[in-house]
Amino acid sequence: MQLWSLLSDLTQRRRRALLACEGGAGRGHVVTLKSAARSLQDRFVFDAALCRLEYASEIAPYCEAVYQGTYLPYDASLRSGPGSVRTATWGEFMGDLGFRDYQFLATQIGWWRETMRTRCISLVIGDYAPCALLAARSWGIPCVGIGTGYGLPPPGLKQFPVLLPEYDTKLYDEQEMVDAINRAGASLGVPQIEHLPQVYECNAQLHRSFPMLDPYWEHRTAAPVPPVADFAKCVAQDGDEIFVYFSTTERESEPLMDAIAALDAPVRMFMPNIDDALAARLSAAGVMIERQPVAVDDIARRSRLLLNGGQHGIISLGLAAGLPQVCFPQHLEQLYSARQVENASAGVTIGRTAQRDEILAAIEAAYHDDTLKQNARQAAAQVRPLLGQDADAIISARLAHL
């Protein structure tokens, strides 16, 4: 009886939480959820339901179970071809993800509800997981939104704002999406909403961004949590290398790969899951290929310039290290972040249609630009104070009431 009492007490103190991700292809989403699990591992046993399992091994040590979750498929049919327009707002992005289709939403929310029921979930933490948040609210389960500022809109907005001024054409009516969500959730116990951003209503939001990378900064009611990235202990000095980090479709650009192979400077690259043929081709051109993540202090010490795809984590790393950046954004979130670095005069952005010589010239110009280097150092002085905070301790304290 005494042993049973002890086991019961342990079970009550460490209930089961669900880490949910239903969108996004990058490693950052899994790493972000891992940071939450690490902060709360003394209080919860974790499941992780992920839309993609490429990086499941990173989160597995913190979880009792990691399994394939449902996902929000992106419909690009209205975003391609002559006369097409880019995604103007986060609400427009939600429209492309299926939030106009109440039957689809009912299926998505239903899957999360059943998972939460069968796994006896007591807390839901979602990164890019709006349907999981809706499902949690339908059961009355406490839920937490976590992610970058761009991907975690504040629920108090009346409508989503335009994020990049050159892309302001809207295809969808947000009220129609509100009606679809309410229709889908009516029989599932999902609380009705009045405005589309209320999809992200939850018990706590943990937006992990520097203010300069958060398009909703002025609407936040809580302070930011340091971004999910490793940060160098000191600001970059006088290295001579170009450090390259690409993680998704950047590798498919032949002009970009040709430009990197032609650079007349020491180049070090970490590209997760790089294929052997590309690695051999770049190695033959003198590029130092790293097969494992490079220590951030080594990046800061050895590098003069940072090349990336505009991913939030690597841009944050570069800002904190005071490294000038050249960005090749693959989608609008990355473009937004790259533009913010560009607006701080600490980097340059190159479009996806740029050809080899244009890319090569831009990288070499940035490499030799002393003003860009000085501005990058100034940007580091602006963002580094946030890094003195213990992110794990902040997350644990903010979620203590749950």
C-alpha positions as CSV (number, residue, x, y, z in Angstrom):
1,M,0.0,0.0,0.0
2,Q,2.8,2.4,0.8
3,L,4.5,1.7,-2.6
4,W,1.1,2.3,-4.4
5,S,0.7,5.6,-2.5
6,L,4.1,6.7,-3.6
7,L,3.5,5.8,-7.2
8,S,0.2,7.6,-7.2
9,D,1.8,10.7,-5.7
10,L,4.5,10.7,-8.5
11,T,1.9,10.3,-11.2
12,Q,-0.1,13.2,-9.9
13,R,3.0,15.4,-9.7
14,R,4.2,14.5,-13.2
15,R,1.1,14.5,-15.4
16,R,1.3,14.1,-19.2
17,A,1.8,17.1,-21.4
18,L,1.5,17.1,-25.2
19,L,4.1,18.9,-27.4
20,A,2.3,19.7,-30.7
21,C,3.5,20.9,-34.1
22,E,1.3,20.8,-37.2
23,G,3.2,23.0,-39.6
24,G,6.7,24.2,-40.6
25,A,9.6,22.2,-42.1
26,G,12.5,23.5,-40.2
27,R,14.4,22.1,-37.3
28,G,13.6,25.2,-35.2
29,H,10.1,24.1,-34.4
30,V,11.3,20.8,-32.7
31,V,14.1,22.6,-30.9
32,T,11.6,25.2,-29.6
33,L,9.3,22.4,-28.2
34,K,12.3,20.7,-26.7
35,S,13.2,23.9,-24.8
36,A,9.7,23.8,-23.2
37,A,10.1,20.1,-22.3
38,R,13.5,20.7,-20.8
39,S,12.1,23.6,-18.7
40,L,9.2,21.5,-17.3
41,Q,10.6,18.0,-17.2
42,D,10.4,17.9,-13.4
43,R,6.6,18.4,-13.6
44,F,5.4,16.5,-16.7
45,V,5.9,13.4,-18.7
46,F,5.8,14.4,-22.4
47,D,4.3,13.2,-25.6
48,A,5.3,14.9,-28.9
49,A,2.9,14.8,-31.9
50,L,4.9,16.2,-34.8
51,C,3.8,16.9,-38.4
52,R,7.3,15.9,-39.6
53,L,9.7,13.5,-38.0
54,E,13.0,14.4,-39.5
55,Y,14.2,15.9,-36.3
56,A,12.3,13.7,-33.9
57,S,15.6,12.3,-32.4
58,E,16.3,15.7,-30.9
59,I,13.2,15.8,-28.8
60,A,13.0,12.1,-28.1
61,P,15.2,12.2,-24.9
62,Y,12.6,14.4,-23.2
63,C,9.6,12.4,-24.3
64,E,8.0,9.1,-23.3
65,A,6.4,8.9,-26.8
66,V,7.1,10.7,-30.1
67,Y,4.7,10.0,-32.9
68,Q,3.3,11.2,-36.3
69,G,0.8,14.0,-35.8
70,T,-1.6,15.6,-38.2
71,Y,-0.5,18.5,-40.3
72,L,-1.8,21.6,-42.0
73,P,-1.0,21.2,-45.8
74,Y,-0.1,24.4,-47.5
75,D,-2.1,25.1,-50.7
76,A,0.0,27.3,-53.0
77,S,-2.4,27.0,-55.9
78,L,-3.5,30.6,-55.6
79,R,0.0,31.9,-55.0
80,S,1.7,30.8,-58.3
81,G,1.3,31.6,-61.9
82,P,0.7,34.9,-63.8
83,G,-0.9,37.6,-61.7
84,S,-0.6,35.7,-58.4
85,V,0.1,37.5,-55.2
86,R,2.2,36.7,-52.1
87,T,0.7,36.2,-48.7
88,A,0.0,39.6,-47.2
89,T,-0.9,38.7,-43.6
90,W,-0.8,35.8,-41.2
91,G,-4.6,35.5,-41.7
92,E,-3.9,35.0,-45.5
93,F,-1.5,32.2,-44.6
94,M,-4.2,30.6,-42.5
95,G,-6.5,30.7,-45.5
96,D,-3.9,28.9,-47.5
97,L,-3.6,26.3,-44.7
98,G,-7.3,25.3,-45.0
99,F,-9.0,27.6,-42.4
100,R,-11.7,28.4,-45.0
101,D,-12.9,24.7,-45.0
102,Y,-15.0,23.8,-41.9
103,Q,-15.0,20.1,-42.7
104,F,-11.2,20.0,-42.9
105,L,-11.0,22.0,-39.6
106,A,-13.4,19.6,-37.9
107,T,-11.2,16.7,-38.9
108,Q,-8.0,18.4,-37.7
109,I,-9.5,19.5,-34.4
110,G,-11.1,16.1,-33.9
111,W,-7.8,14.3,-34.4
112,W,-6.2,16.4,-31.7
113,R,-9.1,16.0,-29.4
114,E,-9.0,12.2,-29.6
115,T,-5.2,12.2,-29.1
116,M,-5.6,14.3,-26.0
117,R,-8.4,12.1,-24.7
118,T,-6.6,8.7,-25.3
119,R,-3.3,10.0,-23.9
120,C,-4.8,11.6,-20.9
121,I,-3.2,15.0,-21.6
122,S,-3.2,17.7,-18.9
123,L,-1.3,20.4,-20.7
124,V,-0.8,21.3,-24.4
125,I,2.2,23.2,-25.7
126,G,2.0,24.1,-29.4
127,D,4.4,25.6,-31.9
128,Y,2.7,26.3,-35.2
129,A,-0.3,24.3,-33.8
130,P,-3.4,26.4,-34.0
131,C,-5.8,23.4,-34.3
132,A,-4.2,21.7,-31.3
133,L,-4.8,24.9,-29.3
134,L,-8.4,24.9,-30.4
135,A,-8.8,21.3,-29.4
136,A,-7.2,21.9,-26.0
137,R,-9.7,24.7,-25.3
138,S,-12.6,22.4,-26.3
139,W,-11.6,20.0,-23.5
140,G,-10.8,22.8,-21.1
141,I,-7.1,21.7,-21.0
142,P,-4.6,24.4,-20.2
143,C,-2.7,25.3,-23.4
144,V,0.5,27.3,-24.2
145,G,1.6,28.9,-27.4
146,I,5.3,28.9,-28.0
147,G,7.3,30.0,-31.0
148,T,8.9,33.0,-32.8
149,G,7.2,36.3,-32.7
150,Y,6.2,36.0,-36.4
151,G,4.6,32.6,-35.9
152,L,2.8,33.3,-32.6
153,P,0.4,36.2,-33.2
154,P,-1.2,37.9,-30.1
155,P,-4.9,36.9,-29.8
156,G,-6.0,40.4,-28.9
157,L,-5.7,41.7,-32.5
158,K,-9.0,42.5,-34.3
159,Q,-7.4,41.4,-37.6
160,F,-4.0,40.5,-38.9
161,P,-1.9,43.4,-40.2
162,V,0.1,43.5,-43.4
163,L,3.7,42.5,-42.6
164,L,5.6,43.5,-45.8
165,P,4.4,46.7,-47.5
166,E,5.0,45.4,-51.0
167,Y,2.7,42.4,-50.4
168,D,-0.6,43.9,-49.3
169,T,-3.2,42.2,-51.6
170,K,-5.6,40.0,-49.7
171,L,-7.5,37.0,-51.2
172,Y,-9.6,36.0,-48.3
173,D,-12.2,37.5,-45.9
174,E,-11.1,36.9,-42.2
175,Q,-14.8,36.8,-41.1
176,E,-15.4,33.9,-43.5
177,M,-12.6,32.0,-41.8
178,V,-14.1,32.9,-38.3
179,D,-17.4,31.5,-39.5
180,A,-15.7,28.3,-40.7
181,I,-13.9,27.8,-37.4
182,N,-17.0,28.3,-35.4
183,R,-19.0,25.9,-37.6
184,A,-16.3,23.3,-37.3
185,G,-16.1,23.6,-33.6
186,A,-19.7,23.9,-32.8
187,S,-20.2,20.2,-32.2
188,L,-16.8,19.7,-30.7
189,G,-17.0,22.1,-27.7
190,V,-14.6,24.7,-29.2
191,P,-15.4,28.1,-27.8
192,Q,-16.8,30.5,-30.4
193,I,-14.5,33.3,-31.6
194,E,-15.2,36.8,-32.9
195,H,-11.9,37.6,-34.6
196,L,-9.5,35.3,-36.4
197,P,-6.4,36.0,-34.1
198,Q,-8.4,34.5,-31.3
199,V,-7.5,31.1,-32.6
200,Y,-4.2,31.7,-30.7
201,E,-6.0,32.4,-27.4
202,C,-4.3,30.3,-24.7
203,N,-3.3,30.3,-21.0
204,A,0.2,31.7,-21.8
205,Q,2.2,32.7,-24.8
206,L,6.0,32.3,-24.9
207,H,7.2,34.4,-27.9
208,R,10.8,33.6,-28.3
209,S,12.2,36.5,-30.4
210,F,14.2,39.6,-30.2
211,P,11.8,42.6,-30.4
212,M,13.3,43.7,-33.7
213,L,12.3,40.3,-35.2
214,D,8.7,40.4,-33.8
215,P,6.2,42.0,-36.1
216,Y,3.6,42.1,-33.3
217,W,6.0,43.6,-30.7
218,E,3.9,46.6,-29.9
219,H,0.8,44.4,-29.2
220,R,2.5,42.1,-26.7
221,T,1.4,42.1,-23.1
222,A,4.3,39.9,-21.8
223,A,8.1,40.3,-22.1
224,P,9.9,38.2,-24.7
225,V,11.7,35.0,-23.9
226,P,15.2,34.8,-25.4
227,P,15.2,33.2,-28.9
228,V,15.8,29.5,-29.3
229,A,19.4,29.5,-30.4
230,D,22.9,29.0,-29.0
231,F,24.7,32.3,-28.5
232,A,28.3,33.1,-28.5
233,K,29.8,34.3,-25.2
234,C,31.3,37.3,-26.9
235,V,30.8,39.4,-30.0
236,A,32.7,38.5,-33.2
237,Q,36.1,40.1,-33.7
238,D,38.4,39.7,-36.7
239,G,37.7,36.3,-38.2
240,D,38.1,35.7,-42.0
241,E,35.7,32.8,-42.7
242,I,32.3,32.9,-44.3
243,F,30.0,30.6,-42.3
244,V,27.1,29.1,-44.3
245,Y,24.0,27.6,-42.8
246,F,21.2,26.3,-45.0
247,S,18.5,23.9,-43.8
248,T,15.7,23.6,-46.4
249,T,15.2,24.5,-50.1
250,E,18.2,26.8,-50.4
251,R,20.4,23.8,-51.4
252,E,18.2,23.4,-54.5
253,S,19.4,26.7,-56.0
254,E,22.1,25.9,-58.5
255,P,23.1,29.6,-58.9
256,L,23.5,29.8,-55.1
257,M,25.6,26.7,-54.8
258,D,27.7,27.8,-57.8
259,A,28.3,31.2,-56.2
260,I,29.4,29.6,-52.9
261,A,31.8,27.3,-54.8
262,A,33.3,30.3,-56.5
263,L,33.9,32.5,-53.4
264,D,37.5,33.7,-52.9
265,A,37.5,33.4,-49.1
266,P,37.6,30.6,-46.5
267,V,34.1,29.1,-46.4
268,R,32.7,26.8,-43.7
269,M,29.3,25.2,-44.2
270,F,26.9,23.3,-42.0
271,M,23.9,22.0,-44.0
272,P,21.9,19.4,-42.0
273,N,21.4,16.2,-44.1
274,I,23.5,17.5,-47.0
275,D,23.7,14.8,-49.7
276,D,27.0,13.3,-50.5
277,A,27.2,14.5,-54.1
278,L,26.7,18.2,-53.1
279,A,29.1,17.8,-50.2
280,A,31.8,16.4,-52.6
281,R,31.2,19.1,-55.2
282,L,31.6,21.9,-52.6
283,S,34.5,20.2,-50.9
284,A,36.3,20.0,-54.2
285,A,35.9,23.8,-54.5
286,G,37.5,24.3,-51.1
287,V,34.4,24.6,-48.9
288,M,34.9,23.1,-45.4
289,I,31.8,20.9,-44.9
290,E,30.8,20.3,-41.2
291,R,28.7,17.2,-40.5
292,Q,27.7,18.3,-37.0
293,P,26.5,21.7,-35.6
294,V,29.5,24.0,-35.1
295,A,30.0,25.6,-31.7
296,V,28.7,29.1,-31.7
297,D,31.8,30.5,-30.0
298,D,33.9,29.0,-32.9
299,I,31.5,30.7,-35.4
300,A,31.9,34.0,-33.7
301,R,35.7,33.7,-33.4
302,R,36.4,32.5,-36.9
303,S,33.8,34.2,-39.0
304,R,33.6,37.6,-40.8
305,L,30.3,37.0,-42.6
306,L,27.2,34.7,-42.1
307,L,25.2,33.3,-45.0
308,N,21.8,31.8,-44.2
309,G,18.2,31.4,-45.5
310,G,16.7,33.9,-43.1
311,Q,15.8,31.3,-40.5
312,H,14.9,32.9,-37.2
313,G,17.4,30.9,-35.1
314,I,20.5,31.5,-37.2
315,I,19.5,35.2,-37.8
316,S,19.2,35.5,-34.0
317,L,22.6,33.9,-33.6
318,G,24.2,36.2,-36.1
319,L,22.6,39.3,-34.5
320,A,23.9,38.4,-31.1
321,A,27.4,37.6,-32.4
322,G,27.6,40.9,-34.3
323,L,28.1,39.2,-37.6
324,P,27.0,40.8,-40.9
325,Q,24.6,38.6,-42.7
326,V,23.6,37.8,-46.3
327,C,20.2,36.1,-46.4
328,F,18.5,34.1,-49.1
329,P,14.9,33.8,-47.8
330,Q,12.8,30.9,-49.0
331,H,9.4,32.2,-47.7
332,L,7.9,35.3,-46.2
333,E,8.7,34.7,-42.6
334,Q,12.4,34.4,-43.5
335,L,12.0,37.5,-45.8
336,Y,10.5,39.5,-42.9
337,S,13.4,38.6,-40.6
338,A,16.0,39.2,-43.3
339,R,14.5,42.6,-43.9
340,Q,14.7,43.5,-40.2
341,V,18.4,42.8,-40.3
342,E,18.7,44.8,-43.5
343,N,16.8,47.7,-41.9
344,A,19.3,47.7,-39.1
345,S,22.0,48.0,-41.8
346,A,23.5,44.8,-40.5
347,G,22.9,42.6,-43.6
348,V,21.7,42.3,-47.1
349,T,18.9,40.2,-48.7
350,I,19.1,38.4,-52.0
351,G,16.0,37.2,-53.8
352,R,15.4,33.6,-54.9
353,T,15.6,34.4,-58.6
354,A,19.1,36.0,-58.4
355,Q,21.7,34.4,-60.6
356,R,25.3,33.2,-59.8
357,D,27.2,36.4,-60.6
358,E,24.7,38.6,-58.7
359,I,24.8,36.4,-55.7
360,L,28.6,36.2,-55.8
361,A,29.0,40.0,-56.1
362,A,26.6,40.6,-53.2
363,I,28.5,38.1,-50.9
364,E,31.9,39.5,-51.7
365,A,30.7,43.1,-51.3
366,A,29.3,42.3,-47.8
367,Y,32.5,40.4,-46.9
368,H,34.6,43.5,-47.5
369,D,32.1,46.1,-46.2
370,D,33.5,47.6,-42.9
371,T,30.4,49.7,-42.4
372,L,28.2,46.6,-42.4
373,K,30.5,45.0,-39.9
374,Q,30.3,48.1,-37.6
375,N,26.5,48.1,-37.9
376,A,26.4,44.4,-37.0
377,R,28.4,45.1,-33.8
378,Q,25.9,47.9,-32.9
379,A,23.0,45.5,-33.5
380,A,24.6,43.0,-31.1
381,A,24.8,45.6,-28.4
382,Q,21.1,46.2,-28.9
383,V,20.0,42.5,-28.6
384,R,22.5,41.0,-26.2
385,P,21.0,42.3,-22.9
386,L,18.1,39.9,-23.4
387,L,20.5,36.9,-23.5
388,G,21.5,37.4,-19.9
389,Q,18.2,35.9,-18.8
390,D,17.7,32.2,-18.2
391,A,15.1,31.1,-20.7
392,D,14.4,27.8,-18.9
393,A,13.8,29.6,-15.6
394,I,11.5,32.1,-17.3
395,I,9.4,29.4,-18.9
396,S,9.2,27.4,-15.7
397,A,8.1,30.5,-13.7
398,R,5.5,31.7,-16.3
399,L,3.9,28.3,-16.4
400,A,4.0,27.5,-12.7
401,H,0.3,28.3,-12.4
402,L,-0.5,25.5,-14.8
